[in-house]
Amino acid sequence: MKKEKTTIHDIARKLNITASTVSRALKDHPRISMETKKAVLKVAQKLNYQPNHIAAALRVGRSNIIGIIVPTADRSFFSSVVRGIEEIANQSRYHVMICQTYDNYEKEVATVEALLNARVDGIIASHGKETLNFDHFRKVKERGIPLILFDRSNDELEVSHVVIDDYLGGYKATEHLIQQGCRRIAHFTNARKISIYKERLRGYREALLNYGLPFSEELVVESNLQLDDGRNSMEQLLKLKVIPDAVFSASAYGAMGALQVLKEKKISVPEQVALVAFSNEPFTSFTDPALSTVDQHSMRMGNAAAQIFLEEVTSENEKFIPQKIVLKPELIVRASSLRKPNES
């Protein structure tokens, strides 16, 4: 049989005092004697009493918990954003509850519902690649709970969001390859309906056009941008009559897959094919050659999202005006794209 959870009533019965006295003793109320407090704590420990945080949240109207939703926690980008959120949240005595959706829409909907049931004080989220219907996030708004989106956002929701300038990142990456002498530049992208990939593609395309280079659909390869996808995409490009002399990948994992294939086929990087990737994952500086990347300033993104939450939760205005923070990406040039050694 399942063991019933210990309550303050169980502690009260053991000590022959009222439940309200137990409650006040556990909260270190000044009107409760030190002797009673010690007795309550001793019995509570013996009975393995665990406070009901949800019930407490219902009583006081807040839980001091922020729900964080990420597609996956095993990516350096998302774990770094979470660290940035915690850095600010902990200073204000907020705890975080981290949930992964694995880019699954149904799991994302269930996660939002679970966080609402847990009475979190706010939700900071990056929605999944499959998400097209945002009704579950609208429910958060309707409940008056602060909702901040980061990285992947949706303007129709009219909530605060913190993003990187994906267009500028795509433009700078492609411009760098052009300035290195590359003229036939391919692009690895994900589903174009997702704003971040659409913007990175737009930056890539406009850089080509601004430098008088043609845009070719045969050089744009769409996939899930994982390691194997990068390998498959590179294999596909190498079957073209004229192979590209550079690849700008919208993910570091896709670029890593491409690099593996190029090395296996004895195609020199960057002399024959140069590489630049979006997202400065830790492994990118340890590959051979090291991968040039676009840094998204993930810690700053997390800091900004948490700061917006604190401003909204403490706002005295009935209608908080949503904020949009757009961070500027930084191009980190490494050996995988550096054909002209004098470039800084």
DAJOBEL-V203344 format. One record per residue. N is the residue number from 1. PSI is psi in whole degrees, -180 to 180 (none if undefined). OMEGA is omega in radians with two decimals (NA if undefined). Layout:
# DAJOBEL-V203344
[[N;PSI;OMEGA] [N;PSI;OMEGA]]
This chain:
# DAJOBEL-V203344
[[1;146;-3.14] [2;131;-3.12] [3;131;3.13] [4;144;3.13] [5;137;3.13] [6;138;3.10] [7;172;3.11] [8;-23;3.10] [9;-35;3.09] [10;-43;3.12] [11;-42;-3.13] [12;-42;-3.13] [13;-40;-3.13] [14;-36;-3.05] [15;-4;-3.13] [16;45;3.06] [17;175;-3.11] [18;156;3.11] [19;-35;3.14] [20;-34;3.09] [21;-42;3.08] [22;-46;-3.12] [23;-47;-3.12] [24;-36;3.12] [25;-41;3.12] [26;-25;3.11] [27;7;3.11] [28;43;-3.13] [29;135;-3.07] [30;-21;-3.10] [31;-6;3.11] [32;132;-3.09] [33;154;-3.14] [34;-36;3.13] [35;-44;3.13] [36;-41;3.14] [37;-44;-3.13] [38;-40;-3.14] [39;-42;3.13] [40;-45;-3.13] [41;-38;3.14] [42;-45;3.13] [43;-39;3.13] [44;-43;3.12] [45;-41;-3.13] [46;-39;-3.13] [47;3;-3.12] [48;48;-3.14] [49;131;3.07] [50;123;-3.12] [51;147;3.09] [52;95;-3.07] [53;-32;-3.14] [54;-42;3.10] [55;-41;3.12] [56;-40;3.12] [57;-38;3.11] [58;-37;-3.11] [59;-46;-3.04] [60;-10;3.08] [61;3;3.06] [62;154;-3.07] [63;-13;-3.03] [64;32;3.09] [65;134;3.04] [66;126;3.07] [67;131;3.10] [68;126;3.13] [69;122;3.09] [70;151;3.07] [71;-40;3.11] [72;143;-3.10] [73;-6;-3.08] [74;15;3.01] [75;135;-3.11] [76;-37;-3.11] [77;-52;-3.07] [78;-40;3.13] [79;-33;3.11] [80;-37;3.06] [81;-45;3.12] [82;-43;3.11] [83;-40;3.11] [84;-38;3.10] [85;-48;-3.11] [86;-38;-3.11] [87;-44;3.14] [88;-43;-3.07] [89;-43;-3.09] [90;-30;3.10] [91;-27;3.13] [92;17;3.08] [93;35;3.00] [94;143;3.03] [95;161;3.13] [96;147;3.07] [97;113;-3.02] [98;128;-3.14] [99;140;3.09] [100;141;3.12] [101;-14;-3.10] [102;32;3.14] [103;23;3.14] [104;123;-3.05] [105;-47;-3.11] [106;-39;3.12] [107;-36;3.11] [108;-44;3.11] [109;-46;-3.14] [110;-36;-3.14] [111;-44;3.10] [112;-44;3.14] [113;-42;-3.14] [114;-41;3.13] [115;-38;3.09] [116;-41;3.12] [117;-28;3.11] [118;1;3.09] [119;42;3.08] [120;154;-3.12] [121;-15;3.13] [122;164;3.12] [123;130;3.04] [124;120;-2.94] [125;151;2.91] [126;113;-3.02] [127;161;-3.07] [128;166;-3.14] [129;-27;-3.10] [130;-9;-2.99] [131;115;3.05] [132;-27;3.11] [133;124;-3.04] [134;24;-3.11] [135;-35;-3.14] [136;-33;3.08] [137;-31;3.07] [138;-33;3.11] [139;-37;3.10] [140;-46;3.11] [141;-44;-3.10] [142;-29;3.12] [143;-2;-3.14] [144;22;-3.13] [145;129;3.13] [146;132;3.10] [147;122;3.11] [148;127;3.09] [149;146;3.07] [150;155;-3.12] [151;-77;3.08] [152;122;-3.06] [153;176;3.13] [154;114;-3.07] [155;-27;-3.10] [156;-23;-3.11] [157;-21;-3.13] [158;50;3.05] [159;168;3.11] [160;145;3.04] [161;152;3.14] [162;122;-3.06] [163;166;2.98] [164;155;3.06] [165;87;-3.07] [166;-35;3.10] [167;-49;-3.12] [168;-39;3.11] [169;-44;3.11] [170;-39;-3.13] [171;-48;-3.08] [172;-40;3.14] [173;-46;-3.12] [174;-41;3.12] [175;-42;3.11] [176;-44;3.13] [177;-39;3.10] [178;-44;-3.13] [179;-19;3.07] [180;1;3.09] [181;3;3.13] [182;140;-3.09] [183;-16;3.13] [184;85;-2.97] [185;124;3.11] [186;165;3.14] [187;129;3.01] [188;125;-3.13] [189;172;3.05] [190;-167;-3.14] [191;126;-3.01] [192;-9;3.09] [193;-18;3.13] [194;126;-2.96] [195;-43;-3.06] [196;-38;-3.14] [197;-33;3.07] [198;-42;-3.12] [199;-37;3.10] [200;-39;3.08] [201;-41;3.14] [202;-41;3.10] [203;-42;3.10] [204;-48;-3.08] [205;-44;-3.08] [206;-32;3.08] [207;-43;3.10] [208;-49;-3.08] [209;-39;-3.13] [210;-23;3.11] [211;13;3.06] [212;22;3.12] [213;144;-3.11] [214;148;3.02] [215;129;-3.10] [216;125;3.14] [217;-28;-3.11] [218;-16;3.13] [219;0;3.10] [220;116;-3.08] [221;124;-3.10] [222;134;3.12] [223;-173;3.08] [224;-2;3.02] [225;25;3.01] [226;179;-3.07] [227;-50;3.14] [228;-34;3.10] [229;-41;3.10] [230;-40;3.10] [231;-49;-3.12] [232;-40;-3.13] [233;-40;3.13] [234;-41;3.08] [235;-41;-3.14] [236;-43;-3.13] [237;-33;-3.12] [238;-10;3.09] [239;-8;3.13] [240;155;3.12] [241;-41;3.07] [242;112;-3.08] [243;157;3.13] [244;158;3.07] [245;4;3.09] [246;156;3.05] [247;129;2.96] [248;113;-3.11] [249;136;3.12] [250;2;3.03] [251;150;3.13] [252;-33;-3.13] [253;-39;3.07] [254;-42;3.13] [255;-36;3.12] [256;-41;3.09] [257;-42;3.11] [258;-42;-3.14] [259;-40;3.12] [260;-46;-3.12] [261;-45;-3.12] [262;-41;3.14] [263;-40;3.13] [264;-33;-3.10] [265;11;3.09] [266;33;3.07] [267;119;-3.00] [268;139;3.10] [269;123;0.21] [270;3;-2.99] [271;-44;3.14] [272;-42;3.08] [273;118;3.11] [274;152;-3.09] [275;137;2.97] [276;140;-3.11] [277;151;2.99] [278;138;3.11] [279;115;-3.07] [280;66;3.11] [281;148;-3.09] [282;-36;-3.07] [283;-18;-3.05] [284;-25;3.14] [285;-5;-3.09] [286;-3;3.11] [287;169;3.12] [288;106;-0.03] [289;161;3.11] [290;142;-3.05] [291;131;2.96] [292;139;-3.05] [293;165;2.99] [294;115;-3.11] [295;131;-3.08] [296;4;3.13] [297;57;-3.02] [298;-38;3.11] [299;-45;3.12] [300;-35;3.11] [301;-45;3.11] [302;-44;3.09] [303;-47;-3.08] [304;-42;-3.14] [305;-43;3.14] [306;-37;3.13] [307;-41;3.09] [308;-43;3.11] [309;-47;-3.12] [310;-39;3.11] [311;-41;-3.11] [312;-41;-3.07] [313;-24;3.13] [314;2;-3.11] [315;135;3.12] [316;-11;3.10] [317;140;3.12] [318;-38;-3.13] [319;106;3.11] [320;131;-3.14] [321;118;-3.11] [322;144;3.13] [323;150;3.04] [324;117;3.11] [325;124;3.13] [326;113;3.14] [327;147;3.13] [328;128;3.13] [329;158;3.11] [330;127;3.09] [331;121;3.10] [332;109;-3.07] [333;124;3.08] [334;-170;-2.96] [335;-24;-3.04] [336;-15;-3.12] [337;-3;-2.98] [338;95;3.10] [339;-25;3.13] [340;100;-2.96] [341;-18;-3.11] [342;-11;-3.11] [343;134;3.14] [344;none;NA]]
